[in-house]
Every structure is written in C-alpha cells, then in structure tokens.
Amino acid sequence: MSAISSSATTRAQRGHATADATTLGRRRRRRRRTRCTYLANGNPALEVGTRGKRANKDEMRTRATEEETLDAFEAKKSVSKRTCELVSNVNNCYTVKGTMVLPDVHADDVYNMLTDYENAGKVFSRTIKKVEYLGFEDAKSGGSGAVKRIKQTCSWKFFIFGGNFNIDLGVVENDSRRHMTCTLEGGAQKKFGFLREFEGSWVVEENGEEGTKVTHVLSVKPSLTPPYASDIFVKQVEGILEDVEREVETWENGYAVPMHRR
C-alpha cells in the first residue's frame, strides 16, 4: 500500500508540474500578445512584442508629421499679418479699415486680381454672389482714371442676421499707384436701396522684404441700421481679407492682367 501510494503521489506531482508549465507558457504567450495602447495621460504607450514596437514607431512618425505641419501653419500665420478695425461711425456711416501683409507675393498680381471684376464672385464667394461688368461710363473713355461700371449682388451675415442686396458701382482705377475705388451710383438707388452710402477702396503696395501690403477701406451707411452694425461690417472686411489670402495661396504663376486693362 505504501509503494502504491508513493507511486500515485509521484504521478500526481508530475501531472501538476506539467499543468503548471502549460499554464505558465500560455500566460507568457498572452503577455507577448497583450498591448497597452494608451496610458492615463492619453499618450501612446510602448507595445510589448515586435508588433507593438512597430506600431509605436508608426505612431511616433505620425505625431512628428502632424507637429511639423502644425509648426509650418503657425509660422505662416505669424508671417501673414492682418488687422481690421472700426475707424469711425458718423451719422450711422461706418468706416472700417483692414490691412495685411502677404509674403512672397508680387503687388502687381494682387492688383490684377482685385481689378478682375468678372471673377470677383469666385474670389469673394462669401460676400459677392454675382458680378456684371458693364464697361465704361462713357463709351469713348478708357484707360487708367476712367470710370467703369459694375453691378454686384452682395450678401452679409452675422450670427442669425443676414441678407442680399444689389448695387451699381462706379469704379476708378489708378494703375500706377495700384489704387482702386468703388462708389455707389444712381440717385434712386441711394434713396430707395439697401445702402444710402457706399465706398470701398483698395491700395496695394510693395513692402520691402516683408512682402506686399494690402489695405482695404470700406465706408457704408445702410438705409436701416441692423443690430450690431459695427461688428457686422468689421467681420465683413475680415472675411474679404481672408478671401484674398486664400486666393493668393492657390497661385503658382501669379495672376494675369484682366481683359479690360489690356
């Protein structure tokens, strides 16, 4: 009985040892497959095993690329200087001035774009819905300083407020100074239209090593003053400058002289 009992005990011990070894092996395999993807602070953790190390390297490359892109974007923002402010409000006539400096852009190209009225709806899509170039005010006129006529369908929006309106404008260009001014035309339009007064001007200047300086001044007197009128017109000019900057970023070979100036 003692020999049988001893033999049985030995077999049982061997069985337990085999089971323990099998369990330990399974646990080790599971640990190699286990990956800890994120730590409590949200950063990717090192993964255990070959697949984990490869995944971690890919994650680090992705993060590095994203940081480089962000750094480039921030650097570009810091180079492109833009300001916009309300200059005056006299008898509900609001004057807003916006300026910005565009690096690595030629002033003539910017002026060409601003005087290309027929394509203004593509550049200023948020504020100009439609533009029709009507030619010179006097058919015999022409060249720099002559009054040109355009018709625009414009829009404005501020929070829940917004609307569209049509205006006829007289445009005077001074090509040598890269200066352009638009003014509201027509007595009936001023009396019965959305605007009582309207004048917008653009000046484009070379600004040394910094790039091209663009100045836009807008003076508006609406027939009915909307809520938060000053904020509306400041935001309008900010959006216009943003449209110019966005358009310039798409250029590869500058901007051609518009047909009416050739």
C-alpha positions as CSV (number, residue, x, y, z in Angstrom):
1,M,0.0,0.0,0.0
2,S,2.9,2.3,0.8
3,A,4.6,1.7,-2.5
4,I,1.4,2.2,-4.5
5,S,0.6,5.3,-2.6
6,S,4.1,6.7,-3.2
7,S,3.8,5.9,-6.9
8,A,0.4,7.6,-7.2
9,T,1.7,10.6,-5.4
10,T,4.7,10.9,-7.8
11,R,2.4,10.7,-10.8
12,A,0.1,13.4,-9.4
13,Q,3.0,15.7,-8.7
14,R,4.3,15.2,-12.3
15,G,0.8,16.0,-13.6
16,H,0.6,19.1,-11.6
17,A,4.0,20.2,-12.7
18,T,3.0,19.6,-16.4
19,A,-0.2,21.6,-15.9
20,D,1.7,24.4,-14.2
21,A,4.2,24.6,-17.0
22,T,1.4,24.6,-19.7
23,T,-0.4,27.4,-17.8
24,L,2.8,29.4,-17.4
25,G,3.5,29.1,-21.2
26,R,0.0,30.3,-22.1
27,R,0.4,33.2,-19.8
28,R,3.7,34.2,-21.3
29,R,2.2,34.0,-24.8
30,R,-0.7,36.1,-23.8
31,R,1.6,38.7,-22.3
32,R,3.6,38.9,-25.6
33,R,0.3,39.5,-27.5
34,T,-1.0,42.0,-25.0
35,R,-0.6,45.6,-26.0
36,C,-1.2,48.7,-23.8
37,T,-2.4,51.3,-26.4
38,Y,-2.8,54.3,-24.2
39,L,-1.7,55.4,-20.8
40,A,-3.7,57.5,-18.4
41,N,-2.4,60.8,-19.9
42,G,-3.5,59.9,-23.4
43,N,-0.1,59.3,-25.0
44,P,0.6,56.1,-26.9
45,A,2.4,53.5,-24.7
46,L,5.2,51.2,-25.8
47,E,3.8,48.0,-27.0
48,V,5.2,44.6,-25.9
49,G,6.5,42.4,-28.7
50,T,7.6,43.0,-32.3
51,R,4.2,44.2,-33.5
52,G,3.9,46.6,-30.6
53,K,7.3,48.2,-31.3
54,R,6.5,48.6,-35.0
55,A,3.1,50.2,-34.2
56,N,4.7,52.5,-31.7
57,K,7.3,53.7,-34.3
58,D,4.5,54.3,-36.8
59,E,2.6,56.3,-34.2
60,M,5.7,58.4,-33.4
61,R,6.2,59.2,-37.1
62,T,2.6,60.2,-37.5
63,R,2.8,62.5,-34.5
64,A,6.1,64.0,-35.7
65,T,4.5,64.7,-39.1
66,E,1.5,66.3,-37.5
67,E,3.7,68.5,-35.3
68,E,5.7,69.6,-38.3
69,T,2.6,70.5,-40.2
70,L,1.2,72.5,-37.3
71,D,4.5,74.3,-36.8
72,A,4.6,75.3,-40.5
73,F,1.0,76.5,-40.3
74,E,1.7,78.6,-37.2
75,A,4.8,80.0,-38.8
76,K,2.8,81.0,-41.9
77,K,0.2,82.6,-39.7
78,S,2.8,84.6,-37.8
79,V,4.3,85.9,-41.1
80,S,0.9,86.9,-42.6
81,K,0.0,90.0,-40.6
82,R,-3.7,91.1,-40.7
83,T,-5.5,93.8,-38.7
84,C,-9.1,95.0,-39.0
85,E,-10.8,97.8,-37.0
86,L,-13.7,100.3,-37.0
87,V,-12.2,103.7,-37.8
88,S,-15.3,105.8,-37.4
89,N,-19.1,105.9,-37.1
90,V,-20.6,109.3,-38.1
91,N,-24.4,109.5,-38.5
92,N,-24.6,105.7,-38.9
93,C,-21.9,105.8,-41.7
94,Y,-19.5,103.1,-40.6
95,T,-15.9,103.1,-41.9
96,V,-13.8,100.0,-41.4
97,K,-10.1,99.6,-42.3
98,G,-8.3,96.3,-42.9
99,T,-4.7,95.7,-43.7
100,M,-2.5,92.7,-44.2
101,V,1.0,91.8,-45.5
102,L,1.3,88.9,-47.9
103,P,4.8,87.3,-48.0
104,D,6.3,86.1,-51.3
105,V,3.6,87.7,-53.5
106,H,4.1,90.4,-56.2
107,A,2.0,93.5,-55.8
108,D,1.0,93.6,-59.5
109,D,-0.5,90.2,-59.2
110,V,-2.6,91.2,-56.2
111,Y,-3.8,94.3,-58.0
112,N,-4.6,92.3,-61.1
113,M,-6.8,90.0,-59.1
114,L,-8.6,92.9,-57.3
115,T,-9.4,94.6,-60.6
116,D,-10.7,91.4,-62.3
117,Y,-14.3,92.2,-61.5
118,E,-15.9,89.5,-63.6
119,N,-14.2,86.8,-61.4
120,A,-14.8,88.6,-58.1
121,G,-17.6,86.2,-57.3
122,K,-15.1,83.3,-57.3
123,V,-12.6,85.0,-55.1
124,F,-15.0,86.7,-52.7
125,S,-17.6,83.9,-52.7
126,R,-18.9,84.6,-49.2
127,T,-19.7,88.3,-49.8
128,I,-20.2,88.6,-53.6
129,K,-22.8,86.4,-55.3
130,K,-22.7,87.8,-58.8
131,V,-20.8,90.5,-60.7
132,E,-21.6,92.0,-64.1
133,Y,-19.0,94.3,-65.8
134,L,-20.9,97.0,-67.7
135,G,-17.9,98.7,-69.3
136,F,-17.0,102.4,-69.2
137,E,-19.4,105.1,-68.1
138,D,-18.6,107.0,-71.3
139,A,-18.1,104.7,-74.3
140,K,-15.2,106.9,-75.5
141,S,-13.4,106.8,-72.2
142,G,-10.8,104.3,-71.3
143,G,-7.5,103.7,-69.5
144,S,-6.4,104.5,-66.0
145,G,-8.7,107.0,-64.2
146,A,-11.8,106.4,-66.4
147,V,-15.0,105.5,-64.6
148,K,-16.0,101.9,-65.1
149,R,-19.4,100.5,-64.1
150,I,-20.2,97.2,-62.5
151,K,-23.3,95.6,-60.9
152,Q,-23.0,93.4,-57.9
153,T,-25.2,91.1,-55.9
154,C,-23.7,91.1,-52.4
155,S,-24.5,89.3,-49.2
156,W,-23.9,89.9,-45.5
157,K,-24.2,87.6,-42.5
158,F,-23.7,88.0,-38.7
159,F,-25.0,85.2,-36.4
160,I,-28.7,84.7,-37.3
161,F,-28.9,88.0,-39.3
162,G,-28.2,88.2,-43.0
163,G,-29.4,89.2,-46.4
164,N,-28.6,90.0,-50.1
165,F,-28.7,93.3,-51.9
166,N,-27.9,94.6,-55.4
167,I,-25.7,97.7,-56.0
168,D,-24.4,99.6,-59.1
169,L,-20.9,100.8,-58.6
170,G,-18.6,103.3,-60.4
171,V,-15.0,102.2,-60.3
172,V,-11.9,104.3,-60.8
173,E,-8.5,102.7,-61.2
174,N,-5.1,104.2,-60.8
175,D,-2.8,101.5,-62.2
176,S,0.5,103.4,-61.5
177,R,-0.4,103.6,-57.8
178,R,-2.2,100.2,-57.7
179,H,-5.2,102.0,-56.2
180,M,-8.9,101.3,-56.9
181,T,-12.1,103.0,-55.6
182,C,-15.7,101.8,-55.9
183,T,-18.6,104.2,-55.1
184,L,-22.4,103.9,-55.2
185,E,-24.1,105.2,-58.3
186,G,-27.6,106.5,-59.0
187,G,-29.9,108.8,-57.1
188,A,-32.8,106.4,-57.0
189,Q,-30.5,103.6,-55.7
190,K,-29.3,105.8,-52.9
191,K,-32.8,106.9,-52.0
192,F,-34.6,103.5,-52.1
193,G,-31.9,100.9,-52.0
194,F,-30.4,98.9,-49.1
195,L,-27.5,101.4,-48.9
196,R,-27.5,105.2,-48.6
197,E,-23.7,105.5,-49.0
198,F,-21.1,103.0,-50.1
199,E,-17.4,103.5,-50.9
200,G,-14.7,100.8,-51.0
201,S,-11.1,101.3,-51.8
202,W,-8.0,99.1,-52.3
203,V,-4.3,100.0,-52.2
204,V,-1.6,97.5,-53.0
205,E,2.0,98.4,-52.1
206,E,5.4,96.7,-52.1
207,N,6.5,96.4,-48.5
208,G,10.2,95.6,-48.8
209,E,11.3,92.2,-47.6
210,E,8.0,91.6,-45.7
211,G,6.1,91.2,-49.0
212,T,3.0,93.0,-50.3
213,K,0.9,95.3,-48.2
214,V,-2.8,95.3,-49.0
215,T,-5.2,98.0,-47.5
216,H,-8.9,97.9,-47.8
217,V,-11.2,100.7,-46.5
218,L,-15.0,100.2,-46.5
219,S,-17.5,103.0,-45.7
220,V,-21.1,102.0,-45.5
221,K,-24.3,103.8,-44.5
222,P,-27.3,101.4,-44.6
223,S,-30.8,102.6,-45.1
224,L,-31.8,100.6,-42.0
225,T,-29.2,100.0,-39.4
226,P,-29.1,96.3,-38.5
227,P,-28.3,95.1,-35.0
228,Y,-24.6,95.0,-34.1
229,A,-23.9,97.0,-37.3
230,S,-20.3,97.9,-36.4
231,D,-19.5,94.2,-35.7
232,I,-21.2,93.2,-39.0
233,F,-19.0,95.5,-41.1
234,V,-15.8,94.7,-39.3
235,K,-16.5,91.0,-39.8
236,Q,-17.3,91.7,-43.5
237,V,-13.9,93.3,-44.1
238,E,-12.1,90.5,-42.1
239,G,-13.8,87.9,-44.4
240,I,-12.8,89.8,-47.5
241,L,-9.1,89.9,-46.4
242,E,-9.3,86.2,-45.7
243,D,-10.7,85.6,-49.2
244,V,-7.7,87.5,-50.7
245,E,-5.2,85.4,-48.6
246,R,-6.9,82.2,-49.6
247,E,-6.9,83.1,-53.3
248,V,-3.2,84.0,-53.2
249,E,-2.3,80.7,-51.7
250,T,-3.6,78.9,-54.8
251,W,-1.4,80.7,-57.2
252,E,1.5,79.1,-59.0
253,N,2.4,81.7,-61.6
254,G,0.8,84.9,-60.3
255,Y,-2.4,86.5,-61.8
256,A,-2.9,87.8,-65.3
257,V,-3.9,91.3,-66.2
258,P,-7.7,91.4,-66.6
259,M,-9.0,92.0,-70.1
260,H,-10.4,95.5,-69.6
261,R,-6.9,96.7,-68.6
262,R,-5.0,95.2,-71.6
